[in-house]
Every structure is written in C-alpha cells, then in structure tokens.
C-alpha cells in the first residue's frame, strides 16, 4: 500500500479516482470541473484527485494549444486546491520544473514518453510528493518495475504506475490486461488510464484522435483485473476541448462509469 496526497492506495482500499480536463483552459474552467468531479467521486464513496496539465509539451503539432504555461498554471492549480478543496496532480517535463511544481502539486506525474528519464524520475521522487509514472507506449509492463525502483531508491515509496496503452502498429494503441496483473504481482500500485488508452496518436493529422466509446469497456476490464486507481480525462464539452477531446468523457459519462466500476469491485468483494 502507498500514500498519495494523504490517501491510502492499494489492496483493501477504495478505488482512487484521478480525473479532470487534459489541460488548463482557464481558472474558472478548472475550478468548475474540480468541484463537479469531486462531487461525483464522493457520491460513489471514492477518494478523488484533480488532474490537469499546465503545459502539453508533446502535442502532435507545434501550433497546437499547450496551456497557460508553468507559472500561470501553478497559480490556477493552487487556486483549485484552496477553493475546490481537492488534491491536485500535474505532469512535469524537465528537471527544472520539478521544484516549483512540488510547491503546489500533491502528486507529480512523469509523462509516458519520459518514464525512462532517470534524472527526471529521481528529481520527482526526491520532492517527497506522490509520484505517478505513466507507462510508456513502448515499455513492457514488467520494465516499469525498474522505472519505479529509480523512484523508491531515491527515497520515495509512494509510487503509482499508470497503464495507458501500448503502441499497436501506427496510430493505434492496445491494452494487454495481463500487464496489469504482472505489475501488481511485482508489488506495484497500479492505475489504469481509461481515456488515453483509447487515443489514436496523431490520427487526425495535426492532432490525436480517439475512440471514446471504448473507455467503459476497457475501464470495466481493468477494474475487474484488480487495479488500484483509475485515471480519466473529463471535459464538459469534449467536442470543443483543445486537447484529447475525442477520448475524453463528459461528466455524466464519468458518473455512470464510476457507478459501474464500484459495482464490479463490490461483486469481487472489494471496497
């Protein structure tokens, strides 16, 4: 069992929900989503962490919307923490960002493309904040044991590993549910990213596509497989979202899905 933002995560604990828009669009937008998603998670009796990025540094096109940037983004996230009363998670892309982000964020996320960047993983771990390591699309499940070990050997035991699909040919991802069991059996706390896993990388030419209709299918399977947390991107109007709209859920869809996930866990005798 690990502790993230003061929330116990692991065997015997409720499913952790990490959810929010992909990127900060405005202070009001972030606050609105954080409050609504907290209410939804609480209605299902689940602990909740708000996730949102201040900078999407790996967009398909150099002209795509990236977010407000580090300083303004951290100001918004601090506001969300204080006013929506929720822990926050955001990603870092380079070592120089780690210290200022750790002053605000409760959980620091290492993006999938950077999960093997040793200096970045170690710097994140040394902050003492919770660590979320996204599993690279090119990484075998058990290879994440080594990535997590970089963080734990830096003195931080509170490491979550998140599955977000593996490259399956060009512009497609697939999830091998065996990997979830393999990582848990190796002693890792495991999260399933239900929305990035249905992403179609760069399939829209200058942006990524997605297959939102398969989010519930994969999320249900992952929870039945025994994951400790679920990660999802939720947007009040996915068709207008500046990033990852095709794979994002509406709040109503997220609410319905969480109800199904709780039912699955109860059927399996889990909290």
C-alpha positions as CSV (number, residue, x, y, z in Angstrom):
1,X,0.0,0.0,0.0
2,X,1.2,3.5,-0.8
3,X,0.0,7.0,0.2
4,X,-0.8,9.7,-2.4
5,X,-1.8,13.1,-1.1
6,X,-2.7,11.5,2.2
7,X,-4.9,8.9,0.5
8,X,-4.1,5.2,1.1
9,X,-4.0,3.4,-2.2
10,X,-3.7,-0.4,-2.7
11,X,-5.2,-3.6,-1.6
12,X,-8.2,-3.3,0.7
13,X,-8.6,0.4,-0.1
14,X,-11.3,2.1,-2.2
15,X,-10.6,2.8,-5.9
16,X,-8.8,6.1,-6.3
17,X,-10.2,8.4,-9.0
18,X,-7.8,10.7,-10.8
19,X,-9.8,12.9,-13.2
20,X,-10.0,16.3,-14.9
21,X,-9.6,18.1,-18.2
22,X,-6.4,17.3,-20.2
23,X,-5.1,20.9,-20.0
24,X,-5.9,24.1,-18.0
25,X,-8.1,26.3,-20.2
26,X,-8.9,28.9,-17.6
27,X,-9.2,29.3,-13.8
28,X,-13.0,29.2,-13.9
29,X,-12.9,26.1,-16.1
30,X,-10.6,24.2,-13.9
31,X,-12.5,25.1,-10.7
32,X,-15.8,24.1,-12.2
33,X,-14.5,20.7,-13.2
34,X,-12.7,20.1,-9.9
35,X,-15.8,20.8,-7.9
36,X,-18.1,18.8,-10.1
37,X,-15.8,15.7,-10.3
38,X,-15.2,15.8,-6.5
39,X,-19.0,15.7,-6.0
40,X,-19.3,12.8,-8.5
41,X,-16.5,10.8,-6.8
42,X,-17.9,11.5,-3.3
43,X,-21.3,10.3,-4.4
44,X,-19.8,6.9,-5.2
45,X,-17.8,6.9,-2.0
46,X,-14.4,7.2,-3.8
47,X,-11.4,9.3,-3.0
48,X,-10.6,11.9,-5.7
49,X,-7.6,13.8,-7.1
50,X,-7.9,16.5,-9.7
51,X,-5.6,16.2,-12.7
52,X,-4.8,18.9,-15.3
53,X,-1.7,20.0,-17.2
54,X,-0.2,23.5,-17.3
55,X,1.7,22.6,-20.4
56,X,1.2,19.9,-23.0
57,X,4.7,19.7,-24.2
58,X,4.2,16.7,-26.5
59,X,1.4,17.8,-28.8
60,X,1.4,16.4,-32.4
61,X,1.7,19.9,-34.0
62,X,3.9,22.7,-32.8
63,X,0.9,25.0,-33.4
64,X,-1.4,23.1,-31.1
65,X,-2.7,24.6,-27.8
66,X,-0.3,23.8,-24.9
67,X,-1.9,25.5,-21.9
68,X,-1.1,28.6,-19.9
69,X,2.5,27.6,-19.0
70,X,4.3,26.9,-15.7
71,X,3.7,30.0,-13.6
72,X,0.1,30.7,-14.5
73,X,-0.7,27.0,-14.5
74,X,0.6,26.6,-10.9
75,X,-1.4,29.7,-9.8
76,X,-4.6,28.1,-11.2
77,X,-3.8,24.7,-9.6
78,X,-3.1,26.4,-6.2
79,X,-6.5,28.1,-6.5
80,X,-8.2,24.8,-7.3
81,X,-6.6,23.2,-4.2
82,X,-7.7,26.0,-1.9
83,X,-11.2,26.6,-3.2
84,X,-12.3,23.2,-4.5
85,X,-10.6,21.5,-1.6
86,X,-9.1,18.7,-3.6
87,X,-5.5,17.3,-4.0
88,X,-4.0,18.0,-7.5
89,X,-1.8,16.1,-9.9
90,X,0.1,17.6,-12.8
91,X,2.9,16.5,-15.0
92,X,6.5,17.7,-15.3
93,X,8.6,17.5,-18.4
94,X,12.1,18.5,-17.2
95,X,14.1,18.6,-14.0
96,X,13.9,22.4,-13.8
97,X,10.1,22.3,-13.4
98,X,10.1,19.8,-10.5
99,X,10.9,22.1,-7.6
100,X,8.3,24.8,-8.4
101,X,5.6,22.2,-9.2
102,X,6.3,20.4,-6.0
103,X,5.4,23.5,-4.1
104,X,1.8,23.2,-5.4
105,X,1.0,19.7,-6.6
106,X,0.4,16.8,-4.3
107,X,1.3,14.3,-6.9
108,X,3.9,14.8,-9.7
109,X,3.4,12.8,-12.9
110,X,6.2,11.7,-15.2
111,X,4.7,11.5,-18.8
112,X,4.7,8.2,-20.7
113,X,7.3,9.4,-23.2
114,X,9.7,10.3,-20.3
115,X,9.2,7.3,-18.0
116,X,12.8,6.1,-18.5
117,X,14.4,9.5,-18.0
118,X,16.3,8.7,-14.8
119,X,17.2,12.2,-13.8
120,X,13.6,13.3,-14.1
121,X,12.2,10.3,-12.2
122,X,14.8,10.8,-9.4
123,X,14.1,14.5,-9.1
124,X,10.4,13.9,-8.8
125,X,10.9,11.2,-6.2
126,X,13.2,13.4,-4.1
127,X,10.5,16.0,-3.6
128,X,8.7,13.7,-1.3
129,X,5.4,14.2,-3.1
130,X,3.4,11.4,-4.6
131,X,4.8,10.0,-7.9
132,X,2.7,8.9,-10.8
133,X,4.8,7.1,-13.5
134,X,2.9,6.8,-16.8
135,X,4.0,3.6,-18.6
136,X,5.5,4.4,-21.9
137,X,3.6,3.1,-25.0
138,X,6.9,1.4,-25.9
139,X,7.6,-0.2,-22.5
140,X,6.8,-3.8,-21.4
141,X,4.8,-4.0,-18.1
142,X,7.5,-5.6,-16.1
143,X,10.0,-3.0,-17.3
144,X,8.1,-0.5,-15.1
145,X,9.5,-2.3,-12.1
146,X,12.9,-0.7,-13.0
147,X,11.3,2.7,-13.5
148,X,9.6,2.6,-10.1
149,X,12.8,1.3,-8.5
150,X,14.5,4.5,-9.6
151,X,12.0,6.5,-7.5
152,X,11.9,4.2,-4.5
153,X,15.7,4.0,-4.3
154,X,15.7,7.8,-4.3
155,X,13.8,7.5,-1.0
156,X,10.2,7.7,-2.1
157,X,7.9,4.7,-1.6
158,X,4.8,6.4,-2.8
159,X,4.9,5.4,-6.4
160,X,1.9,4.7,-8.7
161,X,2.4,3.2,-12.1
162,X,-0.2,4.0,-14.8
163,X,-1.0,1.9,-17.8
164,X,-2.1,4.0,-20.8
165,X,-1.9,1.5,-23.7
166,X,0.9,0.2,-25.9
167,X,1.7,1.1,-29.5
168,X,0.0,-1.4,-31.8
169,X,1.2,-0.6,-35.3
170,X,1.0,3.1,-36.4
171,X,-1.6,5.4,-34.8
172,X,-3.2,2.8,-32.6
173,X,-2.9,1.6,-29.0
174,X,-3.9,-1.7,-27.4
175,X,-4.1,-2.6,-23.7
176,X,-2.8,-6.0,-22.6
177,X,-4.8,-6.7,-19.4
178,X,-2.2,-9.3,-18.4
179,X,0.2,-6.4,-17.8
180,X,-2.0,-5.0,-15.0
181,X,-1.7,-8.3,-13.1
182,X,2.0,-8.6,-13.8
183,X,2.7,-5.1,-12.4
184,X,0.6,-5.7,-9.3
185,X,2.1,-9.1,-8.7
186,X,5.5,-7.4,-8.9
187,X,4.4,-5.2,-5.9
188,X,3.5,-2.1,-7.8
189,X,0.4,0.1,-7.1
190,X,-1.3,0.2,-10.5
191,X,-3.6,2.8,-12.1
192,X,-5.5,2.4,-15.4
193,X,-5.7,5.5,-17.7
194,X,-9.0,4.7,-19.3
195,X,-9.1,7.7,-21.7
196,X,-5.5,7.9,-23.1
197,X,-5.7,4.1,-23.7
198,X,-8.3,4.8,-26.4
199,X,-6.3,7.6,-28.0
200,X,-5.4,7.2,-31.7
201,X,-2.0,9.0,-31.7
202,X,-1.7,11.7,-34.4
203,X,-4.6,10.0,-36.3
204,X,-6.2,13.4,-37.1
205,X,-3.2,14.6,-39.0
206,X,-2.1,17.5,-36.8
207,X,-3.8,16.1,-33.6
208,X,-4.6,12.8,-32.0
209,X,-8.0,11.1,-32.5
210,X,-9.7,8.8,-30.1
211,X,-12.4,6.2,-29.6
212,X,-14.4,7.4,-26.6
213,X,-17.0,4.6,-26.9
214,X,-14.4,2.1,-25.8
215,X,-13.5,3.8,-22.5
216,X,-16.1,2.0,-20.4
217,X,-15.2,-1.4,-22.0
218,X,-11.5,-1.1,-21.0
219,X,-12.2,0.6,-17.6
220,X,-14.5,-2.2,-16.6
221,X,-12.0,-4.8,-17.6
222,X,-9.1,-3.1,-15.8
223,X,-11.1,-2.8,-12.6
224,X,-12.1,-6.4,-12.8
225,X,-8.4,-7.2,-13.2
226,X,-7.8,-5.5,-9.9
227,X,-6.3,-2.1,-10.5
228,X,-5.9,0.3,-7.5
229,X,-6.8,3.5,-9.3
230,X,-8.5,4.8,-12.4
231,X,-7.4,7.9,-14.4
232,X,-9.7,9.6,-16.8
233,X,-9.9,12.8,-18.7
234,X,-13.3,14.5,-18.3
235,X,-14.5,17.7,-20.1
236,X,-17.8,19.4,-20.0
237,X,-17.8,19.7,-23.8
238,X,-15.3,17.2,-25.4
239,X,-16.1,18.3,-28.9
240,X,-14.7,21.7,-28.0
241,X,-11.8,20.6,-25.9
242,X,-8.4,21.9,-27.2
243,X,-6.6,18.6,-26.4
244,X,-7.7,15.0,-26.4
245,X,-11.4,15.7,-26.9
246,X,-12.1,12.6,-28.9
247,X,-11.1,10.4,-26.0
248,X,-12.5,12.5,-23.1
249,X,-15.7,11.7,-21.2
250,X,-18.4,14.1,-20.3
251,X,-19.1,14.4,-16.5
252,X,-22.4,12.4,-17.0
253,X,-20.4,9.6,-18.7
254,X,-17.8,9.6,-15.9
255,X,-20.6,9.5,-13.3
256,X,-22.2,6.5,-14.9
257,X,-18.9,4.7,-15.4
258,X,-17.8,5.1,-11.8
259,X,-21.1,3.5,-10.7
260,X,-20.3,0.5,-12.9
261,X,-16.8,0.3,-11.6
262,X,-17.9,0.4,-8.0
263,X,-20.5,-2.4,-8.7
264,X,-17.7,-4.5,-10.3
265,X,-15.5,-4.1,-7.2
266,X,-18.4,-5.0,-4.9
267,X,-19.1,-8.1,-6.9
268,X,-15.5,-9.1,-6.4
269,X,-15.6,-8.5,-2.7
270,X,-13.6,-5.3,-2.8
271,X,-14.3,-1.9,-1.4
